[in-house]
């Protein structure tokens, strides 16, 4: 059985998606606030590795940056932010189009979910 990672196109796809998503969130006046205190210069690379590993790819994220607990720790304690979440998801859906994932609705839905 093929993993989501493989179906999407592997590491190159996830890096392109992370770059597209990051560009979109930085251009969004609400979501960009999450990055207003700075971020790692290799944020897109880390994000791509995280998504890839979570979706059946190699364990590059946990091997280099930490585990799921460390990700939760980084992103917790900021209270509810429903509007930011909604807009970040919209940026993600737009980034899927930016990287050319337009015809495979089943894969788009899996990645969105």
C-alpha positions in Angstrom: 0.0 0.0 0.0 1.3 3.4 -0.9 1.7 6.0 1.8 0.4 9.6 1.6 4.0 10.7 1.5 4.6 8.5 -1.7 1.3 9.5 -3.3 2.1 13.2 -2.9 5.5 12.9 -4.5 7.9 12.5 -1.6 10.4 15.0 0.0 10.5 17.4 -2.9 6.7 17.8 -2.9 6.6 18.4 0.9 9.4 21.0 0.7 7.7 22.8 -2.1 4.4 22.7 -0.1 6.1 24.0 3.1 7.7 26.9 1.1 4.4 27.8 -0.5 2.5 27.6 2.8 5.1 29.7 4.6 5.0 32.3 1.9 1.2 32.5 2.1 1.1 32.7 5.9 3.7 35.4 6.0 1.6 37.4 3.6 -1.6 37.0 5.8 -1.9 39.8 8.3 -3.5 37.4 10.9 -1.5 34.2 10.5 1.8 36.0 10.2 1.4 37.1 13.8 2.5 33.6 14.8 5.9 34.4 13.3 6.2 38.0 14.6 8.6 36.9 17.3 10.9 35.2 14.8 11.3 31.7 13.5 14.1 29.3 12.5 15.6 30.2 9.2 15.1 26.6 8.1 11.4 26.6 9.2 10.1 25.4 5.8 12.6 22.5 5.8 11.6 21.5 9.3 7.9 21.7 8.5 8.4 19.7 5.3 10.3 17.0 7.3 7.5 17.0 10.0 4.7 16.6 7.4 6.6 14.0 5.5 7.3 11.9 8.5 3.7 12.2 9.8 2.4 11.0 6.4 4.6 7.9 6.0 8.0 9.4 4.9 11.4 8.9 6.5 11.9 9.8 10.2 14.0 12.9 9.3 12.1 15.2 11.6 12.3 13.1 14.7 15.9 12.2 13.9 17.0 15.8 13.6 14.6 18.1 15.5 12.6 16.3 18.1 9.5 14.2 18.5 5.7 15.0 18.5 5.9 16.1 22.1 8.4 18.8 21.2 6.2 20.0 18.4 3.2 20.2 20.8 5.3 22.1 23.4 6.4 24.7 20.8 2.8 25.3 19.7 1.0 25.2 23.0 0.1 27.8 25.6 -1.1 30.5 23.3 -4.8 30.1 24.0 -7.6 29.7 21.4 -7.0 31.3 18.0 -9.8 30.0 15.8 -9.6 32.7 13.2 -5.8 32.2 12.8 -6.4 28.4 12.5 -9.1 28.9 9.8 -6.8 31.3 7.8 -3.8 29.0 8.2 -5.8 26.2 6.8 -7.0 28.4 3.9 -3.3 29.2 3.2 -2.5 25.5 3.2 -5.3 24.8 0.7 -4.1 27.6 -1.5 -0.5 26.3 -1.2 -1.7 22.9 -2.5 -2.8 24.7 -5.7 0.5 26.7 -5.8 2.5 23.5 -5.9 0.3 22.1 -8.7 -1.9 19.7 -6.8 -5.1 20.5 -8.6 -6.4 17.3 -10.2 -6.2 14.8 -7.4 -9.1 15.7 -5.2 -8.7 12.6 -3.0 -5.1 13.5 -2.1 -6.1 17.1 -1.6 -8.7 16.0 0.9 -6.4 13.7 2.8 -3.8 16.5 3.0 -6.4 19.1 4.0 -7.8 16.8 6.7 
